[in-house]
Amino acid sequence: MVTRGTTNPNRLRRVDNWIAAHAAGALHDAADPLVIDLGYGATPVTAVELRARLARVRPDVRVVGLEIDPERVAAAEPAADPPLLTFARGGFELAGLRPVVVRALNVLRQYDEAQVAPAWATMTARLAPGGLLVEGTCDELGRLAAWVRVDHDGPRSLTLAARLSTLDTPATLAERLPKALIHHNVPGQPVYDLLRALDDGWRDAAPYATFGARQRWRRAVAAVKTGGWPVLDGPARWRLGELTVAWPAVAPSMPAKFP
Ligand SMILES: C[S@@+](CC[C@H](N)C(=O)[O-])C[C@H]1O[C@@H](n2cnc3c(N)ncnc32)[C@H](O)[C@@H]1O
């Protein structure tokens, strides 16, 4: 599905930093450290940035930007730096490549929710062993973001990430939930409860704002964890404005079955 292709420099910095931390092991171990940026948009700027950020993890990392729109593939060509950064036409089948990491940001939001699981399955079937798909959504400047980590066994975690210096309240992250969750932010659904818990923690931690927004977020996330949510990352990630929880805790609960 070709869309407007909106993108921006640094828009995906948060997710890239998370990938650099969480895919470092898989990238180091890979015979071919191939990463795919699926749906890079009207300009290839975020693919260029992804390659630069992951080169710090492994200098020979190779990024292939794939676009469904052939005009965008042609427009990206001047930014190519083969073999480290190339562009090609491709969709969820990943052009037959076998990557260690797939980043698909702001791609599925235009699709129907029913198309998400098949798209995840098509992409993860192409992953190299130990590989991961990172699929999610963010605002135009990348201040609010949310993404799902998916691997051969299905979805594993949800990460919420915010630029803390401009964060009003964590509830605003609701607008940026990945397609698999955005329609489930309603009472009775787990992701609604998670955002409520984070919002409550943020409100209760208001006195810590004098020590900076990071301190306040750390307190809020610690409260979420104390409340029983399976928080996966620790304070080193919290201080970046992240919260990662195990997927089963936020997976949409099934609609009630009628007799
Ligand atoms: C909103 S842009 C996102 C650009 C960039 N990833 C970002 O987050 O800034 C979405 C892009 O995904 C592309 N796209 C949509 N469906 C796709 C698919 N199945 N395979 C590859 N690209 C796709 C669209 O053509 C569009 O350029």
Ligand as a Chemical Component Dictionary entry (heavy atoms), coordinates in Angstrom:
data_LIG
# 
_chem_comp.id                   LIG 
_chem_comp.type                 NON-POLYMER 
_chem_comp.pdbx_formal_charge   0 
_chem_comp.three_letter_code    LIG 
# 
loop_
_chem_comp_atom.comp_id 
_chem_comp_atom.atom_id 
_chem_comp_atom.alt_atom_id 
_chem_comp_atom.type_symbol 
_chem_comp_atom.charge 
_chem_comp_atom.model_Cartn_x 
_chem_comp_atom.model_Cartn_y 
_chem_comp_atom.model_Cartn_z 
_chem_comp_atom.pdbx_ordinal 
LIG C1  C1  C 0  4.846 6.762  6.468 1  
LIG S1  S1  S 1  6.123 6.088  5.474 2  
LIG C2  C2  C 0  7.287 5.667  6.742 3  
LIG C3  C3  C 0  8.687 6.090  6.435 4  
LIG C4  C4  C 0  9.695 5.719  7.509 5  
LIG N1  N1  N 0  9.727 4.304  7.790 6  
LIG C5  C5  C 0  9.428 6.478  8.781 7  
LIG O1  O1  O 0  8.961 5.883  9.756 8  
LIG O2  O2  O -1 9.706 7.682  8.838 9  
LIG C6  C6  C 0  5.475 4.475  5.011 10 
LIG C7  C7  C 0  6.119 3.916  3.762 11 
LIG O3  O3  O 0  5.860 2.500  3.731 12 
LIG C8  C8  C 0  5.709 2.118  2.386 13 
LIG N2  N2  N 0  5.002 0.825  2.378 14 
LIG C9  C9  C 0  3.696 0.579  2.664 15 
LIG N3  N3  N 0  3.452 -0.741 2.600 16 
LIG C10 C10 C 0  4.619 -1.337 2.287 17 
LIG C11 C11 C 0  4.995 -2.687 2.098 18 
LIG N4  N4  N 0  4.108 -3.692 2.210 19 
LIG N5  N5  N 0  6.274 -2.945 1.768 20 
LIG C12 C12 C 0  7.171 -1.931 1.644 21 
LIG N6  N6  N 0  6.877 -0.647 1.819 22 
LIG C13 C13 C 0  5.608 -0.348 2.143 23 
LIG C14 C14 C 0  4.944 3.264  1.761 24 
LIG O4  O4  O 0  5.151 3.288  0.357 25 
LIG C15 C15 C 0  5.572 4.465  2.469 26 
LIG O5  O5  O 0  6.621 5.023  1.710 27 
# 
loop_
_chem_comp_bond.comp_id 
_chem_comp_bond.atom_id_1 
_chem_comp_bond.atom_id_2 
_chem_comp_bond.value_order 
_chem_comp_bond.pdbx_ordinal 
LIG C1  S1  SING 1  
LIG S1  C2  SING 2  
LIG S1  C6  SING 3  
LIG C2  C3  SING 4  
LIG C3  C4  SING 5  
LIG C4  N1  SING 6  
LIG C4  C5  SING 7  
LIG C5  O1  DOUB 8  
LIG C5  O2  SING 9  
LIG C6  C7  SING 10 
LIG C7  O3  SING 11 
LIG C7  C15 SING 12 
LIG O3  C8  SING 13 
LIG C8  N2  SING 14 
LIG C8  C14 SING 15 
LIG N2  C9  SING 16 
LIG N2  C13 SING 17 
LIG C9  N3  DOUB 18 
LIG N3  C10 SING 19 
LIG C10 C11 SING 20 
LIG C10 C13 DOUB 21 
LIG C11 N4  SING 22 
LIG C11 N5  DOUB 23 
LIG N5  C12 SING 24 
LIG C12 N6  DOUB 25 
LIG N6  C13 SING 26 
LIG C14 O4  SING 27 
LIG C14 C15 SING 28 
LIG C15 O5  SING 29 
# 
